[in-house]
Amino acid sequence: MSAVNGGAMSVAREARQGSKDVLEVALSAFEAARGGDTALLRSALDAGMPAQARNEKGDTLLMLASYHGHAEAAGLLLERGANPDAANDRGQTPLAGAAFKGDVAMAALLLDGGAAVDATDPQGRTALFFAAIFDRLELVELLLARGAEPGRTDDTGASPLAAARAMGAVRTAAVLELRAVGPARQVG
């Protein structure tokens, strides 16, 4: 069992042993994260709910709060030690979720909270890939400004630029193209 799942497993073990209160705290924490109820989430954490707890899909409380756009709840979880790079069972990180949703403020919060800008999913895709293919221009610019590597390729050999072009994401392809061409022009 991984250290990350340890908190959720101990909650589940206690719940199976008859501690109805523990199960109620766990369920309320996941609902609070998903719904953005920071006060309830704080109460659950204060009652002993681990900030790293995971649900049956491997989603952490931070994944749920960030994916649903609840910055205050995500900030609380980061303050309480939630790992901003903890991937769910499908290999998705909170930053990739923010990129998918186009949530620039959440992406900045996660990056400020220590998220790795170039963390990859099982296929080798980073948040920059998702921002690029969904034509999330502001997010692409944020990720690049925070050090995302535009030349990184996924398991198929595709770069964020190639993926953006393939998806018809004109704006992000143009920005990534400038990044690819810019350094070459400076050398010559």
Backbone bond lengths (Angstrom), bond angles and torsions (degrees), N, CA, C in turn:
res aa  C-N    CA-C-N  psi(-1)  N-CA   C-N-CA  omega(-1)  CA-C   N-CA-C  phi
1 M - - - 1.454 - - 1.523 108.24 -
2 S 1.311 116.55 134.59 1.460 120.04 -179.48 1.520 110.19 -76.45
3 A 1.318 114.82 158.11 1.463 120.08 178.55 1.520 110.75 -63.21
4 V 1.340 116.17 -33.61 1.459 120.03 -178.88 1.521 110.83 -65.40
5 N 1.330 117.32 -40.50 1.454 120.49 -179.82 1.521 112.69 -80.50
6 G 1.323 117.83 -10.67 1.455 121.36 -176.58 1.509 113.62 -54.70
7 G 1.322 117.94 -43.69 1.454 121.27 -179.22 1.513 112.06 -63.85
8 A 1.315 116.43 -44.89 1.461 120.17 179.44 1.520 110.52 -66.35
9 M 1.322 116.74 -38.73 1.460 120.08 -179.74 1.524 110.64 -65.94
10 S 1.330 117.69 -40.43 1.465 118.92 179.14 1.518 110.63 -67.32
11 V 1.326 118.08 -35.76 1.459 121.16 176.20 1.525 109.04 -63.66
12 A 1.335 117.27 -45.85 1.458 121.05 179.93 1.528 111.04 -63.83
13 R 1.322 117.61 -41.34 1.464 122.06 179.51 1.531 110.21 -61.90
14 E 1.335 116.61 -46.41 1.459 119.90 179.05 1.526 111.10 -63.60
15 A 1.334 116.18 -37.77 1.460 119.74 178.97 1.526 110.65 -64.42
16 R 1.337 117.17 -40.91 1.465 120.53 178.02 1.519 111.12 -65.59
17 Q 1.307 117.00 -29.26 1.462 121.11 -178.78 1.524 111.46 -82.43
18 G 1.302 116.70 5.12 1.449 118.80 172.40 1.515 116.45 106.37
19 S 1.286 118.78 4.62 1.452 119.53 -179.70 1.524 108.99 -86.24
20 K 1.323 115.03 89.78 1.464 121.21 -179.25 1.523 110.92 -61.34
21 D 1.327 116.71 -35.31 1.462 120.61 -179.86 1.526 111.40 -61.36
22 V 1.323 116.92 -40.57 1.462 120.58 -179.73 1.519 110.20 -64.16
23 L 1.321 117.31 -43.48 1.458 121.08 178.33 1.526 110.58 -62.54
24 E 1.310 116.88 -41.91 1.465 120.39 178.69 1.525 111.56 -63.92
25 V 1.321 117.62 -40.17 1.468 121.35 177.48 1.531 109.62 -62.90
26 A 1.335 115.93 -44.66 1.471 120.00 -179.49 1.521 111.09 -62.02
27 L 1.313 116.34 -49.67 1.466 119.57 -179.71 1.521 111.59 -61.65
28 S 1.324 116.61 -41.15 1.466 119.11 -179.60 1.525 110.91 -67.74
29 A 1.328 117.66 -34.28 1.466 120.48 179.20 1.521 110.90 -64.48
30 F 1.331 117.26 -44.10 1.464 119.97 -179.88 1.521 111.51 -67.64
31 E 1.320 117.01 -39.06 1.467 120.14 176.16 1.527 110.74 -66.23
32 A 1.326 116.69 -39.89 1.473 120.71 179.15 1.522 110.73 -64.15
33 A 1.321 117.61 -41.73 1.469 120.79 178.71 1.526 110.03 -64.67
34 R 1.316 116.60 -45.80 1.471 121.70 -178.95 1.527 110.69 -65.08
35 G 1.329 117.00 -37.55 1.458 120.95 -175.57 1.517 114.98 -95.13
36 G 1.331 117.19 -5.92 1.457 119.82 178.13 1.517 114.46 78.80
37 D 1.320 117.75 23.08 1.461 121.54 178.69 1.536 108.28 -86.34
38 T 1.321 115.27 87.45 1.470 121.16 -174.39 1.525 111.86 -64.52
39 A 1.322 117.69 -37.37 1.468 119.96 179.89 1.526 110.90 -63.52
40 L 1.313 117.13 -45.37 1.463 121.16 178.83 1.528 110.82 -66.37
41 L 1.312 116.48 -40.18 1.465 120.79 177.88 1.529 110.17 -62.32
42 R 1.326 116.94 -43.81 1.466 121.23 177.84 1.531 110.44 -59.72
43 S 1.317 116.54 -42.59 1.470 120.85 178.69 1.526 110.85 -62.12
44 A 1.311 116.98 -42.80 1.467 120.67 179.31 1.526 110.57 -64.10
45 L 1.320 116.82 -42.31 1.465 120.41 178.30 1.531 110.32 -65.61
46 D 1.319 116.60 -41.32 1.461 120.82 177.81 1.524 111.85 -64.08
47 A 1.339 116.36 -28.87 1.466 121.41 179.54 1.527 112.22 -81.63
48 G 1.328 116.78 -1.68 1.462 120.09 176.29 1.515 116.08 112.29
49 M 1.319 117.96 1.30 1.461 119.88 177.26 1.523 108.37 -65.53
50 P 1.330 117.96 124.41 1.469 119.79 -179.86 1.535 111.35 -67.72
51 A 1.306 117.02 137.01 1.470 121.25 178.17 1.528 110.69 -62.49
52 Q 1.321 118.05 -20.49 1.458 123.21 -178.76 1.519 113.48 -95.11
53 A 1.321 118.42 5.93 1.458 121.03 -177.80 1.526 110.65 -57.79
54 R 1.326 114.80 148.24 1.467 122.19 179.95 1.519 109.94 -124.68
55 N 1.328 115.07 151.73 1.464 119.40 174.90 1.529 109.61 -91.66
56 E 1.312 116.47 -171.25 1.466 121.27 -176.79 1.525 113.82 -64.86
57 K 1.323 118.86 -16.71 1.473 122.84 177.86 1.522 112.19 -98.73
58 G 1.324 115.67 2.03 1.457 120.39 -178.52 1.511 113.86 84.19
59 D 1.323 116.98 4.34 1.462 120.15 178.39 1.524 109.25 -73.23
60 T 1.320 116.07 130.73 1.458 120.53 174.34 1.529 108.74 -82.27
61 L 1.304 115.01 166.86 1.461 119.62 174.57 1.524 109.97 -57.61
62 L 1.336 116.84 -39.93 1.467 120.81 179.52 1.519 111.31 -65.12
63 M 1.330 117.57 -39.57 1.470 120.21 177.65 1.525 109.66 -58.89
64 L 1.315 117.04 -45.90 1.472 120.39 -178.85 1.520 111.74 -65.93
65 A 1.317 117.04 -46.11 1.468 119.79 -179.50 1.525 110.97 -63.45
66 S 1.315 116.57 -44.43 1.468 119.05 -176.61 1.524 111.71 -71.76
67 Y 1.327 117.60 -40.81 1.465 120.71 -179.06 1.528 110.98 -63.04
68 H 1.321 115.95 -34.15 1.466 119.66 -179.07 1.532 112.77 -91.77
69 G 1.335 116.63 7.27 1.457 121.01 171.46 1.512 115.96 78.02
70 H 1.311 118.16 27.32 1.459 121.60 -177.77 1.534 110.31 -100.39
71 A 1.323 114.84 86.25 1.468 121.40 -174.08 1.522 112.61 -62.87
72 E 1.323 118.42 -40.88 1.460 119.83 -178.67 1.529 110.79 -63.96
73 A 1.323 117.03 -43.42 1.467 121.02 178.19 1.526 110.43 -66.05
74 A 1.321 117.04 -41.92 1.470 120.51 178.28 1.522 110.47 -63.05
75 G 1.321 116.58 -41.59 1.466 120.38 177.60 1.517 112.12 -61.11
76 L 1.334 117.00 -42.35 1.464 121.36 177.42 1.526 110.35 -60.35
77 L 1.314 116.64 -45.37 1.468 120.59 -179.59 1.522 111.36 -63.44
78 L 1.315 116.92 -40.79 1.470 119.92 177.11 1.524 110.17 -63.12
79 E 1.342 116.60 -42.20 1.469 120.76 177.65 1.524 111.43 -60.51
80 R 1.324 116.01 -33.36 1.468 121.15 -177.57 1.528 112.62 -88.45
81 G 1.347 116.44 7.79 1.461 119.50 173.13 1.508 116.82 97.64
82 A 1.317 118.36 12.02 1.467 119.99 177.24 1.523 109.46 -62.48
83 N 1.310 116.30 139.55 1.466 122.58 179.86 1.524 109.49 -80.11
84 P 1.331 118.89 114.68 1.463 120.23 -177.48 1.532 113.31 -70.38
85 D 1.319 117.52 -10.75 1.466 120.69 179.95 1.527 113.36 -105.78
86 A 1.329 118.06 6.04 1.468 120.74 -178.89 1.524 109.56 -67.67
87 A 1.323 115.58 116.10 1.463 121.68 -179.06 1.527 110.05 -87.63
88 N 1.319 115.76 151.43 1.463 120.19 176.10 1.531 109.54 -82.93
89 D 1.320 117.05 -172.61 1.462 121.23 -176.00 1.533 113.13 -64.37
90 R 1.314 117.96 -18.82 1.467 121.87 176.94 1.523 112.14 -95.18
91 G 1.332 116.44 3.17 1.457 120.86 178.10 1.515 114.44 83.51
92 Q 1.324 117.37 12.35 1.461 121.73 -179.29 1.523 110.33 -87.59
93 T 1.325 116.01 135.47 1.459 121.50 177.35 1.528 109.58 -101.12
94 P 1.330 116.90 162.01 1.468 118.82 175.83 1.537 112.53 -57.26
95 L 1.324 118.26 -38.39 1.470 120.47 179.92 1.527 111.04 -64.93
96 A 1.322 117.45 -40.94 1.466 120.16 176.81 1.524 110.25 -63.50
97 G 1.331 116.86 -37.94 1.461 120.58 176.95 1.519 111.87 -63.59
98 A 1.332 116.12 -41.71 1.472 119.92 177.67 1.527 110.33 -64.20
99 A 1.322 116.51 -37.87 1.472 120.29 178.18 1.522 110.45 -66.11
100 F 1.323 116.67 -43.39 1.461 121.73 178.22 1.523 110.15 -58.90
101 K 1.325 116.28 -43.13 1.460 120.91 -178.68 1.530 112.92 -78.82
102 G 1.329 117.10 -16.26 1.461 120.48 -178.07 1.513 113.42 78.44
103 D 1.317 116.99 26.14 1.456 122.25 -176.17 1.533 110.29 -92.20
104 V 1.323 115.59 92.62 1.465 122.15 -176.82 1.522 111.37 -64.22
105 A 1.324 117.41 -44.30 1.468 120.61 -179.13 1.527 111.13 -62.13
106 M 1.330 117.30 -40.99 1.460 120.51 179.28 1.529 110.18 -67.55
107 A 1.305 116.95 -41.25 1.470 119.92 178.28 1.527 110.13 -60.04
108 A 1.325 116.88 -43.19 1.467 120.38 178.52 1.527 110.81 -63.29
109 L 1.329 117.68 -42.07 1.453 121.98 178.20 1.527 110.81 -60.82
110 L 1.322 116.90 -45.40 1.467 121.13 179.69 1.527 110.99 -64.87
111 L 1.326 116.81 -42.24 1.465 120.01 178.01 1.526 110.43 -64.00
112 D 1.325 116.54 -42.83 1.469 120.45 176.89 1.524 110.97 -62.79
113 G 1.343 116.27 -29.25 1.456 122.11 179.81 1.515 113.81 -84.93
114 G 1.336 116.61 4.88 1.459 120.05 174.88 1.512 116.64 105.02
115 A 1.323 118.49 5.05 1.468 119.81 178.64 1.530 110.00 -61.85
116 A 1.318 115.97 138.58 1.465 121.54 176.98 1.521 108.52 -75.66
117 V 1.312 116.81 123.04 1.460 121.36 -175.29 1.525 111.86 -63.75
118 D 1.317 118.07 -29.13 1.463 121.32 -178.11 1.525 113.70 -111.94
119 A 1.330 117.63 26.35 1.469 119.62 174.60 1.528 108.23 -61.11
120 T 1.325 116.37 142.15 1.463 120.16 -176.37 1.523 111.87 -112.87
121 D 1.327 114.09 156.69 1.462 120.55 171.91 1.535 107.44 -89.00
122 P 1.317 119.37 -179.21 1.466 120.15 -177.81 1.538 114.38 -60.54
123 Q 1.327 117.68 -19.67 1.463 121.25 178.09 1.531 112.41 -94.60
124 G 1.322 116.83 4.25 1.454 120.92 178.02 1.518 114.78 84.44
125 R 1.323 117.16 12.18 1.466 120.63 -179.49 1.526 110.21 -89.60
126 T 1.322 115.25 141.38 1.465 122.39 178.57 1.527 109.24 -104.08
127 A 1.323 115.68 175.32 1.467 120.33 175.48 1.530 110.52 -58.65
128 L 1.337 116.58 -33.00 1.468 120.14 178.55 1.529 111.17 -61.19
129 F 1.322 117.90 -37.26 1.475 120.75 176.46 1.523 110.12 -58.22
130 F 1.344 115.85 -49.23 1.466 119.42 -176.35 1.519 111.45 -67.04
131 A 1.312 116.84 -41.57 1.465 119.78 177.60 1.529 110.05 -62.88
132 A 1.318 116.73 -39.76 1.468 120.99 -178.16 1.527 111.77 -67.85
133 I 1.322 117.92 -47.33 1.470 119.03 -175.04 1.525 112.90 -70.94
134 F 1.334 117.22 -25.19 1.465 119.86 178.13 1.526 111.81 -96.08
135 D 1.336 116.19 11.79 1.462 123.55 175.61 1.529 112.38 56.83
136 R 1.317 115.58 41.64 1.469 122.43 178.64 1.526 108.46 -89.84
137 L 1.315 115.91 79.49 1.458 122.99 -172.01 1.531 113.13 -56.18
138 E 1.325 118.40 -50.61 1.472 120.67 -178.59 1.525 111.04 -61.04
139 L 1.304 116.51 -35.64 1.455 120.30 -179.85 1.524 110.54 -70.91
140 V 1.317 117.21 -41.70 1.465 120.43 176.73 1.525 109.48 -58.97
141 E 1.316 116.83 -44.57 1.465 120.40 -179.89 1.527 111.36 -63.70
142 L 1.343 117.43 -41.16 1.460 121.12 177.27 1.530 110.64 -62.12
143 L 1.310 116.97 -49.03 1.466 120.78 -177.86 1.526 111.36 -62.48
144 L 1.313 116.79 -41.56 1.471 120.17 177.27 1.532 110.44 -63.70
145 A 1.329 116.38 -42.69 1.469 120.57 179.32 1.522 111.31 -63.62
146 R 1.330 117.41 -28.35 1.468 122.29 -179.94 1.523 112.70 -91.29
147 G 1.346 116.63 6.52 1.458 119.51 173.25 1.508 117.34 103.25
148 A 1.329 118.65 9.29 1.467 120.00 177.60 1.527 109.44 -59.55
149 E 1.303 115.94 139.84 1.465 122.19 -177.95 1.532 109.07 -89.65
150 P 1.345 117.38 107.95 1.468 119.50 -176.94 1.525 113.93 -70.42
151 G 1.324 117.70 -19.74 1.465 120.54 -178.89 1.515 114.41 -90.43
152 R 1.309 117.66 -2.36 1.472 121.41 179.26 1.528 109.19 -62.93
153 T 1.313 117.07 142.59 1.464 120.85 179.61 1.527 110.41 -116.68
154 D 1.325 114.92 154.94 1.464 120.31 177.52 1.529 109.51 -88.30
155 D 1.317 117.09 -171.77 1.467 121.52 -176.85 1.522 114.09 -64.74
156 T 1.330 116.71 -19.13 1.470 119.98 178.15 1.521 111.63 -91.09
157 G 1.335 116.57 -5.27 1.454 121.23 -177.44 1.514 113.87 90.97
158 A 1.322 117.57 4.14 1.467 121.72 -179.09 1.527 110.32 -84.23
159 S 1.309 115.54 140.56 1.466 122.22 175.05 1.531 108.22 -95.07
160 P 1.323 117.67 168.24 1.472 119.04 174.55 1.536 111.74 -57.88
161 L 1.331 117.52 -36.25 1.465 120.84 178.09 1.526 110.71 -63.79
162 A 1.320 117.24 -47.58 1.469 120.65 179.86 1.529 110.25 -62.74
163 A 1.329 116.82 -40.64 1.463 120.69 179.72 1.523 110.60 -65.86
164 A 1.325 117.64 -41.25 1.467 120.97 178.55 1.520 110.60 -63.39
165 R 1.327 116.75 -44.14 1.477 120.29 177.87 1.526 110.53 -60.63
166 A 1.330 116.83 -44.47 1.466 120.95 -178.09 1.528 111.52 -62.88
167 M 1.316 117.23 -30.96 1.463 121.64 -179.17 1.530 112.84 -91.31
168 G 1.327 116.90 -1.01 1.458 120.28 -179.39 1.519 113.32 73.21
169 A 1.307 116.99 24.42 1.465 122.32 179.33 1.524 108.56 -84.38
170 V 1.296 116.24 83.29 1.463 123.81 -170.41 1.529 113.00 -62.86
171 R 1.323 117.38 -46.17 1.467 119.92 -175.16 1.527 111.84 -65.73
172 T 1.336 116.47 -47.46 1.460 118.25 -178.19 1.521 111.20 -71.52
173 A 1.324 117.00 -32.80 1.466 119.54 176.51 1.523 109.63 -61.98
174 A 1.329 117.29 -40.31 1.465 120.84 -179.64 1.526 111.04 -63.32
175 V 1.332 117.30 -43.30 1.469 121.12 179.30 1.523 110.12 -64.61
176 L 1.327 116.92 -45.19 1.464 120.99 -179.57 1.523 111.29 -67.04
177 E 1.314 116.67 -34.47 1.465 121.19 176.69 1.525 110.34 -62.85
178 L 1.316 116.61 -44.36 1.465 120.65 177.74 1.526 110.75 -60.89
179 R 1.318 116.46 -39.00 1.467 120.60 177.90 1.518 110.82 -63.66
180 A 1.330 116.37 -39.29 1.467 120.82 -178.11 1.519 111.19 -72.91
181 V 1.334 116.92 -36.75 1.460 121.75 -177.30 1.524 111.52 -84.33
182 G 1.329 117.13 -35.67 1.470 122.07 -176.02 1.517 114.56 -50.24
183 P 1.336 119.74 -54.98 1.461 119.90 -179.08 1.526 113.03 -62.61
184 A 1.338 118.12 -33.47 1.463 120.67 -179.70 1.518 110.72 -65.63
185 R 1.338 116.33 -39.36 1.462 120.23 179.07 1.522 111.56 -66.75
186 Q 1.315 117.49 -35.80 1.446 120.81 -178.71 1.517 111.30 -68.46
187 V 1.312 118.62 -31.75 1.474 121.88 -178.90 1.511 110.82 -70.32
188 G 1.341 117.75 -42.70 1.457 123.04 -173.09 1.456 112.63 -76.54
